[in-house]
Amino acid sequence: MKVPVQWLKEYVSGLPSAERLAEILTLRGLEVEDVTDGLTGKVIELELTPNRGDCASIVGVARETAAALGKKIKNDIPFKTDKSDGEKPKISIKNQDPVKCPLYFLKLITDLKTAPSPKWLEERLKDCGIRPQNSIVDITNYVLMETGQPLHAFDADKIEGTEIIIREAEKGEKITTLDGIERKLHGGEIVIADRCGPIALAGVMGGEHTAVSPSTGTVLLESACFLPACISRTESIHGIVTESSYRFSRGTDPGGVKMSLLRAAGLMAEVCCGNISALALEDVRKPFTRPVIELKPYNISSVLGCAIPEKDIKKSLEELGFGVNAKGRLLHVEVPSYRSDVSREIDIIEEIARCFGYDRIQETMPGVSAETDLVPPEDILERAGEILRGIGFYQVLTPTLCDGSLMTKIYSGKKIKPVELANPLTGNFDILRLDLLSGLLKVALYNINRNNYQVKLYERGSVFKKGSKGTVENEQLAFVEKNGDFFAVKAAVLGVLEEMKQDYSLAYGIDSIWFEKEKSAAVFIKGKEAGTFGVFKGEILEKLDIDDEGFSGCYLIPELFDRSAIEGIKFRSWSEFPSVYRDISVVADVKLTHSEIYDNISSGGGEILRDIRLFDVYTGKGIEKGLKSMTYRLEFNSPEGTLSSAQVSKKMDLIVKKLKKDLSVELR
Amino acid sequence: MTSFQEYSAAEKQARISIEKCTSADELDKLRAKYLGRQGVLKDLFSQMGKSPESERPARGRELNRIKKELTGLLEKRKTEFGSVSKKEEIYDPTLPPPFVDKGKTHPVIKILKEVENIFTSMGFGIAYGPDIETEYYNFTALNIPENHPARDMHDTFYVKNYKNTLLRTHTSPVQVRVMEKKKPPYKFIAPGRCYRRDTVDASHLPVFHQVEGLMVDSNVTFSDLKGVLHLFAKRMFGTKVKIRFRPSFFPFTEPSAEMDISCGICSGKGCPACSQKGWLEILGAGMVDPEVFRYCGVDTAKWQGFAFGMGIERIAMLKYDIHDLRLFIQNDLRFLKQF
């Protein structure tokens, strides 16, 4: 809402500077977005909250301004009273939906001469952000801005028949509105109709056919009150918000309907030399009575934590136009017609707090019971984050919304059930993500294209799919590294699993849409697959338009991790006795894996074998083709005492024999 | 068996050799000769075992004294040679160290954790809820009826094939879920992702993060709300920060307020960062509307409280002087490395 200060001055005298006024209004809850220079002087731009439809008018802002400054509003909007010329009404109102339209007024104005509006009127409209058209339309807009009451002028000569009908639209009915768009009605919208059908989408926009044109001589001027929810619904069905619908959907002042009509009629007589006929039709189904709300002064301090003197309470409310009557220890507060947002005691308390000034309410710390059982458990995944950052991974956040067609490409052949949006903005954001890896690869590509180094990225966040009972959201942890081979990602995965104290097993060479079979593995925890890792397949990178190779990655499903392993961490003492180290070099078939040799040594070594570390793998000169040399350092230790050389040698013999017997592995 | 005289002879000889010594290399050899593993002193110590038990403490003391003095002497001479050898070997400490990869937390998560830490330190718990919500929890139970302009404040993504299902536009539905299940008092925050149907630009993201808070007890007041949020602002933005509360409107609170902090760039004088206002809006808050309590089955005669909500990206922008929200989702390493 744009408020020209010069116009505001007609209602409140002695205004401070526009900038100061902007601050005062902001602190009263009418947030000022900007103060600009208009044609008539300074213009204050308000960002109104949805509850303050009453301030979508000069008079409304004037009331609030006057109250803030402790002044009285000059409450004399000039309007001419009816003068009767004895003409019999040819038109009647037929209100078929008095619930949605409790008040409806019409006035006939004849002998109009439309022309451009006078300069003062055009300038004020322009400063309010409204484009001047012709004097009739301009006057309806002028009064709308002034009083907040939407008006509509029909070209009376174009109305068919003698009845103005207010009714619900029927499904499939059509109306071409002023903006030239033919709208198919949904059914249930309120329309104003004549004999031939709808002539206005009530409260939102008039019809094109009965619109005022430069040749219009007679106007039927409408001023009404419509049910806010009904107008709001029409707005959302047809996707339009107009100056009128904006106000109706927020609630207009039932006390101003007739006065605004007379004000506009008066202006038309003055500006367009019109003749106000006596034809004033009224359909008043629900006369307005000021609601009375009971206010317990005690509740003010119990909500605000601050006592406000009763005389201040009365003064603030009265300045805002509320009536206040003491009834014993209670106050009876009468709500003015323009404040449809105030209907409960708490609303009154807010008004009082607002006038008192939020800044004057002291600050305290709550003395509440200490109890809260919403203490979050340890964020075990943060342990993984710590490890990943420590080895150089950056945390990223990718949008949970992604491109459905890309997902179809990535998961081609797989049955996927993404959660789709009913009203996506673009195709790039039409489903909820199924994985983190594709987003991470895209971020990797983005960084590679910008020559950023150290492209090591991780993300933790939800992935989504359709389940048998509605949608399913799960947290995942994933990471991607450029120039990382299989062992780089394996190191990261093992680092994470060890830090999270998981008892895991790995299965190598898995079938995955993401990873090359021979450079992939799955992580099993308690028999369930809790993630996979490996080197990305070329075809996956291609699908993501990555013209590059050498990416490794991993995703883990923390839900399947064993929390108790972390929560149950206990200190374990170490042996006080020195360890004995022995190196062992063996020659084995190249097809034999490290893990087979490791397991064999491990089972041969028994309890005193504490650690087996592979530190050299060698093929080439001195080693027969088809064989490889592997060197391990074994650590022996006993908590019971220092191991003798003989004890360890005995164990070593056993290990060597077992290797030979089980795996045909020879000492080098 | 060695006598004490032999001890002093060995000491004397060692002293003379060390004094006469002319290079660091020679000094190292002398150190090995006298104090090394197979050195003279070690030898004397080991022979001590053969002496009568009554003499051993005295011999031990003497040998330790000699060891200490020779060590001191060696150190002293070493420093003399040290300065000489430095001249010979050029050591460039300005060379770069080996490159070490170091990863970082995303700035939005960093701020989110900071907000969580501030409130948990004030005794707040944490509650979570799903991204995919129902209209009831996201709107209806929060006193945002259908066909009400307040719903227009939230451009909403709806989920296909599921009735009345949407992506939550704020984390307030978590409040409703907790209140439905548990009896007051409550004191918790609800962090999480939210969605609005906005096209990506410098000041809009369709997916962003929020933290909502709720405190309900028999006598929690608006002045408590001010106290708690002022403390929050001080811890987040520094003790010098000024705050102000402005009346505002949210369907789920009454009275409602918005909290501004003084602009850190111009200290409240007005600058382009704060659109010349001197103040920056950081959060919305208010006393929980009785309608919300009614929906959640909380007795308004016994309980009252406050709620607040803030955008994490917004706070990160203010704290780090970032002017384009898109930076948060681009994940450019040049950006991520800075915080």
Interface residues (C-beta under 8 A of the other chain):
Chain A: T26 L27 R28 G29 E31 D34 T49 P50 N51 R52 P228 A229 C230 S232 R233 S236 S249 R250 S302 V303 L304 G305 C306 R344 I346 D347 I349 E350 A353 R354 Y358 D359 I361 Q362 E363 T364 M365 P366 G367 V368 S369 A370 E371 T372 D373 L374 V375 P376 G385 L388 R389 G390 I391 G392 F393 Y394 Q395 V396 L397 T398 P399 T400 L401 V419 E420 L421 A422 N423 P424 L425 T426 F429 L432 V443 Y446 N447 R450 N452 Y453 Q454 V455 K456 L457 Y458 G461 S462 F464 K466 G470 T471 E473
Chain B: V100 D101 K102 G103 K104 T105 H106 V108 I109 T120 G123 F124 G125 I126 A127 P130 D131 I132 P145 E146 N147 H148 P149 A150 D152 M153 F157 Y158 V159 K160 N161 Y162 T165 L167 V178 K182 P185 Y186 K187 F188 R193 Y195 R197 D198 T199 L205 P206 V207 M215 D217 N219 V220 T221 F222 S223 D224 K226 G227 V228 H230 L231 R244 F245 R246 P247 S248 F249 E254 P255 S256 A257 E258 S275 M287 D289 P290 Q304 F328 I329 Q330 N331 D332 L333 R334 L336 K337
